[in-house]
């Protein structure tokens, strides 16, 4: 009866993955993959919104699939069967995708800020921001962490983590002892909070590794 979690897993996350796929493939999407997605999406949502799922299935999907070599298709979506996993989840590919999404987002936000002079407005009432013409974009790729971030990751790696990927023990105290300087300690705590959030979704190993899991420059050039 956890409707919020079910809706997140059955609708919002799959929709995001589908959008990533459409953007990545442009106009060369595999129709079989799209039909598999639509089938899985409707079957997953059927327990929550059965009338809507059955209507869409019977009106739009079943007529197409029943006349093709797609595979076994039932007119009643309740008999269609729960989606099966066909391959093991590839964490490394997922990390590369999330990395590229972050890069694209940073470039897009940076581009918008640069066009308007970094958010600076002209003086005077009702003055419009000056739009700049941009012709170049420089992307910097770091091959290693700054020393203070390495130190943070080393400290976090010394802790045990529970089943929710949360540190067991007082990690805040450990970070403060490792960074007695107040300014650097503040930066360290921000970085640690960011990495702990990553650990909840990606796991301790991915969040606290000291070296990049892949060649970031290569991924950017490939995309």
Buried (B, 14 or more C-beta within 10 A) or exposed (E): EEEEEBBEEBBEEBEEEBEBBEEEEEEEBEEEEBBBBBBBBBBBBBEEBEEEBBEBBEEEBBEEBEEEEBEEBEEEBEEBEEBEEEEEEEEEEEBBBBBBEEBEEEEEEBEEEEBBEEEEEEEEEEEEEEEEEEEEEEEEEEEEBEEBBEBBBEBBBEBEBEEEBEBEEEBEEBBBEBBEEEEEBEBBBEBBEEBBEBBEEBEBEBBBEEEBEEEBBEBBEEE
